[in-house]
Amino acid sequence: MKVLSLSRALLATDRIRERFRSKITKEFEVLAKDCATCEVRGSCCTDEHFVNVRVTRLEAEAINRAMEKLTPETRARVLERNYSSTQRLSETRGFYSCPLYEKDSGCLVHNEAKPLPCIHHACYERREDLPPDAMLQEAEADVVRLNALVYGNAWSSEPIPIAISRFVPEKP
């Protein structure tokens, strides 16, 4: 098996994410509520009983790189929320409030590292308007294959707060 460099894998992951985002945006999001007009805006990202997104080490690296571009103040807020989320993970059985979401800004890694399940999600009124789960599973499988080429098979997906914790001090 050919080993892939981290930089090439991150570029390939970006291409997978952008193809996936483009398809979701063009074919499905047009049938969903607009997040900007949602009466419970951000609740899908902040409700700790709803969020259960897991990411690979490769995706965590992309998130970390996007976080490095945040202002020190914003990054500090993310790390504080992340610390709180990691502390509550066992109480909530793996669910958490996403530390990457800010009320006035939305997803802080939206353009650079938004996880595939988050791109896949939107508020659809009719079940038949939802994008097929197979689309998400296929894109995630592509990222898992890239992840294995970079890191081997010793890495499994983890909740976002745990993945972020690997790149930052335990307590901000």
Stockholm file with secondary structure:
# STOCKHOLM 1.0

chainA/1-172         MKVLSLSRALLATDRIRERFRSKITKEFEVLAKDCATCEVRGSCCTDEHFVNVRVTRLEAEAINRAMEKLTPETRARVLERNYSSTQRLSETRGFYSCPLYEKDSGCLVHNEAKPLPCIHHACYERREDLPPDAMLQEAEADVVRLNALVYGNAWSSEPIPIAISRFVPEKP
#=GR chainA/1-172 SS CCCCCHHHHHHHHHHHHHHHHHHHHHHTGGGBCCGGGCTTTTHHHHCTTTCCCEECHHHHHHHHHHHHTSCHHHHHHHHHHHHHHHHHTTTTTTCCCCTTEETTTEETTHHHHCCHHHHHCCCBSSGGGSCCHHHHHHHHHHHHHHHHHHHTTSCCCEEHHHHHHTTSCSCC
#=GC SS_cons         CCCCCHHHHHHHHHHHHHHHHHHHHHHTGGGBCCGGGCTTTTHHHHCTTTCCCEECHHHHHHHHHHHHTSCHHHHHHHHHHHHHHHHHTTTTTTCCCCTTEETTTEETTHHHHCCHHHHHCCCBSSGGGSCCHHHHHHHHHHHHHHHHHHHTTSCCCEEHHHHHHTTSCSCC
//
